Each structure stands twice: as structure tokens, then as C-alpha cells.
Amino acid sequence: MKKTSVYDNVTRQFAKAADLMKLDSEIRKILAKTTNEVVVNFPVKMDDGRIEMFTGYRVQHNNALGPYKGGLRYHPAVEINEVRALATWMTWKSAIVNIPFGGAKGGIQFDPSKYSESELERITRRFTFTLGSNIGPEYDIPAPDVNTNAQIMAWIVDTYLSTMPAHERQAAVHVVTGKPVESGGSIGRDKATGQGVVFTIEEWAGEKNFDLKGATYFVQGFGNVGSWASRLLKAHGSNLLAAEDVSGAIFNPDGIDPDDLYEYTQKNKGLVGGYPKAEPVDHDTFLATKADIFIPAALENQITVKTAPTLNVKLVAEGANGPTDPEGDAILQERGIDVLPDVLCNAGGVIVSYFEWLQNKRSEFWNLEEVDGKMRRKLVAGYERVRDTAREYKTDWRTAAYIVALTRLETVYKERGIFP
């Protein structure tokens, strides 16, 4: 049986929404394709002097609403179809929360844990140099994603600025977002995606008259998104029962302190292997955890025809991109489990990336209260648009989110027309 790619899932989700809203057939042709796909192979000298070749990608899906925007991931599973899917999701995500960006994504196919920091720096800098003018502060703006962070963004911006004429360098600092605060990053960017997940959960809870105090939840992926979402839910008095990462899963029926667990993972590079306040459990047991909320914040295709029937929750809040495939989606709908779809739920990251980009362009520096307040307003407005569209079309939230995005893009294409 042929394994369906994440891009196949995106295509099916797109088709479902386009059919339901009766998207203009000519505009549908445009949005069904990516605009540019860049594949680069480049050499890097390792610490021992040998040369290793790497393959990097940058896929630009659409820029009708603004510059291409999207993260870079370092992972062995990075390949063209995955990057196409992620780039397409970025287009929808920016349109849903009404920010002037298009969609792009990129990455390098390798396992960064097997390389030294100096090797990672050289790989990053050479990748940036090789991409050349395929990225730019008003053209295509990368950001962190899986296995990339503020340090990697700092190397990218330094390399990119080094290729610019001296008198233009300060005007190009916004070539990437997610930078360290001292290097032009925005306060609040590190927690932005996890914060956005929590803001959307708060909206859901308010509408359902559901009290987050004493609510139970579990998290798949305890990296940036999963750990921040957990720590921010702790402030509501919610109770983390289980967590999973690449090292395995842990469970404690009495609850796990997310702050304590985060400190442990920072020292030990993983959840499993000695965390004293929870028991290891297998993957299937983890997914069957009885709780109010499940936050998938790892990789794609985790909730499938096989795993969706085992979930025992009221809400799935998608912190990851594409954690639910179409078959899994259908099962969650049948079972009456609410889903806050990724293109809405995890949009906090791209919203604060937009704020960082704006601050750099204006030579401004906003405080955390301003960043969080503006992000909440953007996300809540997006949440309300998706909710109202779901009611109007009598459809699920994911399809409604796509319709919100496609409607914006359709309007822009009809207003601007097609050149020539």
C-alpha cells in the first residue's frame, strides 16, 4: 500500500474546502501549485577536515498577500513533499490571522544531534550563502522550526548581512525572525507558538463554559511549543498527566509539574531515562491517556485511522503542523471530539514573527505586554472568523479555516488580476 505523503493530505484538505466554498476554478489552479521550489546541494567541511554534502530546500508557495514566510527545519525526514505541505500551510495560516505574509518553508535533510556546534554553524552559514537571493527581508523571511532556534537564526542573519553592501546591512536585519532578542529578536517570540495554542484553548473553554482550573491534558512533543503550552496552562491550574518526545513517553495520574519537567529535559536531552516523578509508558498507552485536552506538538501524521479511535479527550489543540491526517480527522468528527486546527491554533509563532519583522523595519522595540496583547487580538479575531465560517458552511473547523484563507486569497486575485 502506497504511503500517503503529508502533501497529499494538504491537497485533499484544500480540495474539500475549495469544493464546499465553490472557489473560482481559475484561482484554484494557481493556489493548488507552489510558486518556486529551490533545492540546493552544498559542501561543508567537518571538524576532522573531511567534506560532507548536504541537501537543503526552500519552497515558496504563494506571495499574493505579502513576502514569503516560513520556518527552516533540520531533520532527517525533510524532503520536497513535506516542505511543499508546510509551505502551503504557511500561506493559509497567514491569511487566517490576517497578516501580510505569504507561505514558504525550508530545511536541510540531516540529524543535527550528530554534529558539533561548530559544524552546525558552518552548515547553517553555507546553506544561507547557497540560498543567496532566494531569501530576503522583503522577499522571503525564514524563521525557526523543528531542531532550529534563535542561535541558528543569528548565524543566518550574520551570514546574509555579510553578503550585502555595507551601507545596506542595517536595513536587512529582518531577513529572518526568531532571532535572539539582543540581535533584533522580539520579546515573546520564544513562547509565541505555545502561547497561541493556550490563547485558542482559552477561547474554546470560554465558549464551552469549560473551566481550565483542574482540567487535565497531555502533550506530545516537549520542545519549544509543547513545553511552553504546558507551562502556560499550569498558570490556569490545569494538570499535565503525560508527555512524550523522541525518547519515549511518561505518565503520572497525579500530575507532572511542567516547569520541573522542562528543567529536567534541558539537563537530560529527553523525557525518558530517569525522570523520577513519572513512570515510562509505551506510545499506545500514552495516546489512550484519559484527559480533557490533547496537544500534539511534535511531527505530522500522529492522529490517524489507527490512533484516532484510542484518544479519550474532549479537545485536540494542534500545536504541530499537520498532526492529524484526513482519516484521523473524520474519526475525531464522528466521535464528537473538538479540533482546533493547526493553521489557527499554532499561528502565534507567525504572528509574533510578523511583529518582530515590523519592529526591525521601524527600529522599534515592543514590551511583552504589547506583543502578547496584539497577538491575542489577532488570534481571537482569527478564531472568530473560523468559528463563524464553520457555522455558515455547517462544516468542521479545519475546512472552515481553509475557507477563511481561500476567501481572502480569492478576493486579492480577483482585485489584482493576473499579469499580463
C-alpha positions in Angstrom: 0.0 0.0 0.0 1.4 3.4 -1.0 2.1 5.6 1.9 0.3 9.0 1.5 2.6 12.0 1.9 1.7 15.0 4.0 1.4 16.9 0.8 -1.3 14.5 -0.3 -3.2 15.4 2.9 -2.8 19.1 2.2 -4.1 18.6 -1.3 -7.2 16.7 0.0 -7.9 19.3 2.7 -7.6 22.1 0.1 -9.9 20.3 -2.4 -12.6 19.7 0.3 -12.7 23.4 1.2 -12.4 24.6 -2.4 -15.4 22.4 -3.4 -17.5 23.5 -0.4 -17.0 27.2 -0.9 -17.1 26.9 -4.8 -13.6 28.6 -5.1 -13.1 30.2 -8.5 -11.8 27.5 -10.8 -9.0 29.7 -12.3 -7.8 30.8 -8.9 -7.9 27.2 -7.7 -5.4 26.3 -10.4 -3.0 28.9 -9.0 -3.3 28.1 -5.3 -3.0 24.3 -6.0 0.6 24.8 -7.1 3.7 26.1 -5.4 5.4 29.1 -7.0 9.1 28.3 -6.6 10.9 25.2 -5.4 14.6 25.6 -4.6 16.8 22.5 -4.0 20.5 23.1 -3.2 23.3 20.7 -2.6 26.3 22.2 -0.8 29.6 21.0 0.7 30.6 21.7 4.3 34.0 21.0 6.0 33.6 18.9 9.2 35.7 19.3 12.3 38.0 16.4 11.2 38.7 18.1 7.9 36.6 15.8 5.6 33.9 17.2 3.3 30.2 16.3 3.7 27.5 17.1 1.2 24.1 18.3 2.4 20.7 18.8 0.6 18.7 21.9 1.5 15.2 23.1 0.4 13.2 26.3 0.2 9.7 26.0 -1.2 7.8 29.3 -1.8 4.1 28.5 -2.1 2.4 31.9 -2.6 3.1 35.6 -2.0 -0.2 37.3 -3.1 -0.7 38.7 0.4 2.9 39.6 1.2 6.5 38.3 1.3 7.0 34.5 1.6 7.3 33.5 5.2 8.1 30.2 7.0 10.4 28.2 9.1 13.6 26.2 8.4 13.8 22.7 9.9 16.8 20.4 10.4 15.6 16.8 10.4 16.4 13.5 8.6 12.8 13.3 7.3 13.0 16.7 5.4 12.1 16.1 1.8 10.4 18.0 -1.0 6.8 16.8 -0.4 7.0 17.6 3.3 8.4 21.1 2.6 5.7 21.7 0.0 3.0 20.8 2.5 4.5 23.0 5.2 4.9 26.0 2.8 1.2 25.6 1.7 0.1 25.6 5.3 2.0 28.8 5.9 0.0 30.6 3.2 -3.3 29.5 4.8 -2.1 30.4 8.3 -1.0 34.0 7.5 -4.3 34.5 5.6 -6.4 33.2 8.5 -4.9 35.5 11.1 -4.8 38.4 8.6 -1.1 39.2 8.5 0.6 40.4 5.2 2.7 37.4 4.5 2.6 34.5 2.0 3.8 31.0 2.7 7.2 29.3 2.4 9.1 26.6 4.2 12.6 25.1 4.1 15.1 22.9 5.7 18.1 20.6 5.5 17.9 16.8 5.4 20.1 15.7 8.3 20.1 14.9 12.0 21.6 17.9 13.8 22.2 15.9 17.0 25.0 14.1 15.3 27.0 17.3 14.6 29.1 19.6 16.8 28.1 23.2 17.4 30.9 24.5 15.1 29.7 22.1 12.4 26.1 23.2 12.8 27.3 26.8 12.4 29.2 26.0 9.2 26.3 24.0 7.8 23.9 26.9 8.5 26.1 29.6 7.1 26.9 27.6 4.0 23.2 26.9 3.4 22.4 30.6 3.8 25.1 31.6 1.4 23.9 29.0 -1.1 20.3 30.1 -0.9 21.6 33.6 -1.9 18.9 35.9 -3.2 16.2 33.2 -2.8 15.7 34.8 0.7 15.5 38.5 1.6 13.8 40.8 4.1 11.1 42.0 1.7 11.0 38.7 -0.3 11.3 35.5 1.8 11.8 35.6 5.5 12.8 32.3 7.3 12.3 31.5 11.0 13.0 28.7 13.4 11.1 25.3 13.2 11.9 21.7 14.2 15.5 21.5 15.6 16.3 25.1 14.8 16.4 28.0 17.2 17.4 31.6 17.9 21.1 30.8 17.6 20.7 29.4 14.2 18.7 32.5 13.1 21.6 34.7 14.4 24.1 32.8 12.2 21.7 33.2 9.2 21.3 36.9 9.7 25.1 37.4 10.2 25.9 35.4 7.0 23.2 37.2 4.9 24.3 40.7 6.1 27.9 39.8 5.2 26.8 39.3 1.6 25.2 42.8 1.4 26.8 46.1 0.6 28.0 47.7 3.8 25.5 50.7 3.6 22.5 48.3 3.2 23.2 45.9 6.1 21.3 47.6 8.9 18.2 47.7 6.6 18.2 43.9 6.2 18.2 42.7 9.8 14.6 41.5 9.2 15.7 38.8 6.7 14.9 36.3 9.4 12.7 36.3 12.5 13.0 34.3 15.7 16.4 35.9 16.4 17.9 36.3 19.9 16.4 39.5 21.5 19.9 41.1 21.6 20.3 40.6 17.8 17.0 42.2 16.9 14.6 39.5 18.0 11.2 40.2 19.7 10.4 39.7 23.3 7.8 36.9 23.5 8.9 35.2 20.3 10.3 32.1 22.1 6.9 31.3 23.7 4.7 32.7 20.9 3.6 29.4 19.3 2.8 27.8 22.7 1.2 31.0 23.9 -1.0 31.0 20.8 -2.1 27.4 21.5 -3.1 28.4 25.0 -5.0 31.6 23.8 -7.0 29.4 21.4 -7.7 26.9 24.1 -8.9 29.7 26.4 -11.3 30.9 23.7 -12.6 27.3 23.2 -13.0 26.9 27.0 -14.9 30.2 27.3 -17.4 29.2 24.6 -17.9 25.8 26.1 -18.2 27.1 29.7 -15.3 24.7 30.4 -13.2 25.5 33.5 -9.5 25.2 32.8 -8.8 25.1 36.5 -8.4 21.4 37.3 -8.6 20.4 33.6 -6.3 17.6 32.6 -4.2 17.5 29.5 -1.3 15.6 27.9 1.3 16.8 25.4 3.1 15.0 22.5 6.4 16.8 21.9 8.1 18.6 24.7 10.2 21.0 22.6 9.5 24.7 22.3 5.8 24.5 21.6 4.8 21.6 23.9 6.8 22.8 26.9 5.6 26.4 26.6 2.0 25.4 26.2 2.3 23.1 29.2 3.9 25.8 31.4 1.3 28.4 30.4 -1.6 26.0 31.1 -0.1 25.5 34.6 -1.0 29.1 35.4 -4.7 28.2 34.8 -4.4 25.4 37.3 -4.6 22.7 34.6 -2.9 19.4 35.3 -0.4 17.7 32.9 -0.8 13.9 33.1 1.5 12.6 30.4 4.2 13.8 27.9 6.1 12.2 25.0 9.1 13.1 23.0 11.5 11.1 20.7 13.0 9.3 23.8 9.5 7.9 24.8 6.6 8.8 27.0 5.9 9.3 30.7 2.7 9.3 32.8 1.7 10.3 36.3 -2.0 10.1 37.2 -1.4 12.7 40.0 0.1 15.2 37.5 3.5 16.4 36.4 4.9 19.8 37.1 5.7 21.3 33.6 8.3 23.7 34.9 10.1 20.9 36.7 9.9 18.6 33.7 11.2 21.4 31.4 14.3 21.9 33.7 14.9 18.1 33.6 14.7 18.0 29.8 17.1 20.9 29.5 19.7 18.9 31.5 19.0 15.4 30.2 18.0 16.0 26.5 14.8 13.9 26.8 11.9 12.9 28.9 12.7 9.2 29.4 15.6 7.8 31.2 15.4 8.8 34.8 12.7 11.4 35.4 11.8 10.5 38.9 8.3 11.9 39.2 6.6 9.9 36.4 6.5 6.3 35.0 7.6 5.4 31.5 4.7 4.2 29.3 4.5 2.9 25.7 3.3 5.1 22.8 -0.2 3.4 22.6 -0.8 3.8 26.3 0.3 7.4 26.1 -2.2 8.2 23.3 -5.0 6.5 25.2 -4.5 8.8 28.3 -7.9 9.9 29.6 -7.8 13.7 29.8 -9.7 16.8 28.8 -7.2 18.1 26.2 -4.6 16.6 24.0 -1.9 18.9 22.5 0.0 17.2 19.6 3.2 19.4 19.3 5.6 17.0 17.5 5.6 16.0 13.9 3.0 15.3 11.2 0.5 12.4 10.9 0.2 11.3 14.5 -3.6 11.1 14.6 -4.5 8.5 12.0 -7.2 5.9 11.3 -5.2 3.7 13.8 -4.7 6.2 16.6 -7.7 8.4 16.4 -10.1 5.8 17.9 -7.8 5.5 21.0 -8.0 9.2 22.0 -10.1 9.8 25.1 -10.3 13.6 25.2 -12.8 16.5 24.6 -10.4 18.7 22.6 -7.4 18.3 20.3 -5.4 21.5 20.1 -2.9 21.2 17.3 0.4 22.7 18.3 2.3 20.8 15.5 1.8 21.3 11.8 -0.3 18.5 10.2 -0.6 16.1 13.2 -4.0 14.8 12.0 -4.4 13.1 8.6 -7.8 13.2 6.8 -8.9 9.7 8.0 -8.0 10.6 11.6 -9.9 13.9 11.2 -13.1 12.1 10.1 -12.9 9.7 13.1 -12.5 12.7 15.6 -15.5 14.3 14.0 -17.6 11.1 14.3 -16.6 10.8 17.9 -17.5 14.4 18.7 -14.0 15.4 19.7 -13.4 19.1 19.0 -10.3 20.1 17.0 -8.5 23.4 17.0 -6.7 23.1 13.6 -3.0 23.7 13.3 -3.5 26.6 10.8 -5.3 28.5 13.5 -4.1 27.0 16.8 -0.3 27.3 16.2 -0.4 30.7 14.3 1.0 32.5 17.3 4.5 31.9 16.0 4.0 33.6 12.6 2.0 36.4 14.2 4.9 37.3 16.5 7.4 36.8 13.6 5.4 39.5 11.8 5.7 41.7 14.9 9.5 41.1 15.0 9.7 41.9 11.3 7.8 45.2 11.9 9.9 46.2 14.9 13.1 45.7 12.8 11.7 47.7 9.9 10.7 50.6 12.2 13.7 50.3 14.5 11.3 49.8 17.4 11.3 47.5 20.5 7.9 46.4 22.0 7.5 45.2 25.5 5.9 41.8 26.3 2.6 43.2 27.3 2.3 44.9 23.9 3.4 41.7 22.0 1.0 39.4 23.9 -1.9 41.8 23.7 -1.6 42.3 19.9 -1.1 38.6 19.4 -4.2 37.7 21.4 -6.3 40.2 19.4 -5.0 38.7 16.0 -5.6 35.1 17.2 -9.0 35.8 18.7 -10.1 37.5 15.5 -8.9 34.5 13.5 -10.7 32.1 15.9 -14.0 34.0 15.5 -13.6 34.0 11.7 -13.1 30.3 11.6 -15.9 29.6 14.1 -18.4 31.8 12.2 -17.4 30.2 8.9 -17.8 26.7 10.3 -21.4 27.6 11.3 -22.1 29.3 7.9 -21.0 26.3 5.9 -22.0 23.7 8.5 -18.6 22.1 8.3 -15.6 21.1 10.6 -13.2 23.7 11.8 -10.3 22.7 9.6 -12.3 23.0 6.5 -13.7 26.4 7.8 -10.1 27.6 8.4 -9.2 26.8 4.9 -12.3 28.6 3.6 -11.3 31.7 5.5 -7.8 31.6 3.9 -9.0 30.8 0.4 -11.7 33.5 0.5 -9.0 36.2 1.3 -6.7 34.9 -1.5 -9.6 34.7 -4.0 -10.5 38.3 -3.2 -7.0 39.5 -3.8 -6.6 37.7 -7.1 -9.9 39.0 -8.3 -8.9 42.6 -7.4 -5.4 42.4 -8.8 -6.0 40.2 -11.8 -3.3 38.0 -13.5 -0.4 39.6 -15.3 -0.1 40.1 -18.2 
